[in-house]
Amino acid sequence: MKNRWLTILTTGALALSASVFSQTTEIKPLRKVTATPAGKIDTRSFSPQISTSFNKKPKISENPMILPWRKTGTKNTLKAGVSDAKLDHGAQPKITFGGPGFNGGIPPDCDVAVGPKHVVAVVNTVLAFYNKTTGAKTFEQSYDAFFAGIGVTGEVISDPKVIYDPISKRWFTLIIEVGFATPLSKQLVAVSDDEDPNGTWFRYRVDSELTVGSNKYWLDYPGFGVNKDSLVITGNMFGYTSGFAGNLFIVLPKQPFLTGATATATQFHDPQGSTTKIVTTYDSAVNAVYAIGDFNTSSVKVNAVTDGATSSPRLFQSFVTVPNITYYAAGTVNGAGGSVLDGFDGRIYNASYRNGSILGAHGIQVSDSDTRQKVRWYDVRTNNWPFGGTPSLRQAGDIVGGTGENLHMPAINMNSRNEISVLYTRTSANIVADLVFSTRRATDPSGVVGRPTLVARSTANYPFYRWGDYFGVAIDPVDDRTFWGFGMVSTANIWDTFVTSWRIPSNGEGAIAFNAQTAGIFSAQGTYVSGTLASVYNADNNLYRVNSSRVAGFGQVTAVEAAYGTTLTPETSQYLGLNIKSAAPAGSTVQVYFYNQVKRAYELVKSYTASTTVMKIDLAEAQAKLYVAANGQVKVMVRTINPVRSGSMPPTFTLGLDQLQLLGEAKPVN
């Protein structure tokens, strides 16, 4: 954050022995600090509710931190998966709306959280509430106003963070306060009293100053996360005039914050930490708060905080070997029109935890010989560490741009289906700065994400250097599946921000198979020959046979209708598919129809040349709800046509249906 060259505080040895990378170490507590509630606030008391103001406490630029231990990595042969521009998961923005606009802060520092009905987006130095369904802004105030009356005296407040915690059903926000004329370092923390951000918030001003010998340091570029037990804050520790002292961890029990009570913070000091990003843990069974940060050219450092609800929390660290990192040497990313953006220093920008995995992402150089910037992401398995086992790399991925493209400023998250999305910036000689995202299904090859999807495009050159400093991606707690992203572009207003949501359409991975409850000839198009209802349950050569009927102008036609009872409803259905296997004359055409419950008519969804192999038909997600009745019934009609050729009616044929199995999937229940 500060525009000063760094000197490294050599607290502890910088050179690490190989043995460190094969074991877990524990960092001992440094000191206790009392976090006293500083007075609550009711956002409904602000008038007007939406107030845009110029940032009176601008951010002070920070220098890149290329730290000595980053050079100690050992070359390895691990490979990262590479993005596939031909891989398209069909994810498109579902809703996109503008976030807070330029207010004097450079850069905006975008973070986002999503609750049952609201989106909260924060930038330097503003927080805003939005209706999740419509994107309508309902509240916007400066952090100066939000934390007014609690004794804030620092010249700078910056680096906002926001979290929605589905375990406690509360919102948490944090922003740093720094004073230089009168040195001080505080963390301004606020917690809502329920799942609606409109209303009461409990506010705190937590001490975050570090003293080493006779030197004092302030906390910058915070990491912020919660789990069922605790809040954890980290940050890079800078001297008020010079020097760098690694990372400070601040561990706070969560329960007192939910009622606005006094809490005791435990501080830990890691002199060899830098930009350690804390995760938020949605799983109420997980007993640790995890964190990740890059360490050197072949490893990342992972941390775990345990016993956070007690007076004796513990902090553990370990290292995980990753594919070789070439730190981005250029420092700047050149965009169209002469725009020059900050390429930053290879730090991990944000992190998330899901389903036993810690995810993190940063911008690094494409290769030793290719000096463009790419996005590198990691999926580290915790393996029940630190309670047993050791963390290990599950997969790593590189997102590489097309010819002349630089990709940077990534944010990453994983949903309940083990799907991953990364939001990032794309620039080139023809692109000032695009805001894009890439997606990954759990079944994709290791480390691979698909093509970039455009969210917003910069419409003007960027007149400043600093970009980011981070973006945000959150998971919607209602379906535990939808991604919400928040980032910036350059416009005539200097910068603007955009909130967007997207979901990877279901491909039936979690679908349930439903067998037909009835099957018969549709509208006298054919005559029954043999077989039973069970004949269409499986592809087992047990056939349901129907002879064709002559239809003038068409040819020989059969049409079999099947009705299914399902556990779906129009509101809950998110996927429908059909497995079908049939035997019909060569050259005939199979047409598959689903009954539209709204239009009260059959609609053609698939037409193909007859084949003896099992065909799987997937419906677009938006279609699924149209074909499910209120009582769960779904109706399907399969028509087979052997057409008139050269004016001659073909002979009667026998259609053999071997399988007619419906696949359905409901949205997860919260």
Secondary structure, DSSP 8 states (H G I E B T S, - for coil): ---S---B---S-SS--GGGGGS-EEE-EEEEEEE-B---EEGGG-SSSB-----SS----------GGGG---------EE--TT------EEEEEE----SS-SS---EEEE-SSEEEEEETTEEEEEETTT--EEEEEEHHHHTTTS----SEEEEEEEEEETTTTEEEEEEEEEETTTTEEEEEEEEESSS-SSSEEEEEEEE--EEETTEEEEEEEEEEEE-SSEEEEEEEEEESSS-EEEEEEEEEESHHHHHT--EEEEEEEETT--S-EE-----TT--EEEEEEEEETTEEEEEEEE-TTSSS-EEEEEEEE-S------S-EEE-GGG-EEE---S-EEEEEEETTEEEEEEEEES-SS--SEEEEEEEEE-TTTTTSS--EEEEEEEE--STT-EEEEEEEEE-TTS-EEEEEEEEETTEEEEEEEEEE-TTS-TT-----EEEEE--S---SS---S--EEEE-TTTS--EEEEEEEEETTEEEEEEEEE-----STT-EEE--SEEEESTT-SEEEE--GGGGTSSSS--EEEE-EEETTTEEEEEEEEEEE-S--TTTEEEEEEEEEEE--TT-EEEEEEEETTTTEEEEEEEEE--SS-EEEE--HHHHGGG--TTSEEEEEEEEEEE-BTTB-----EEEEEEEEEEEEE----
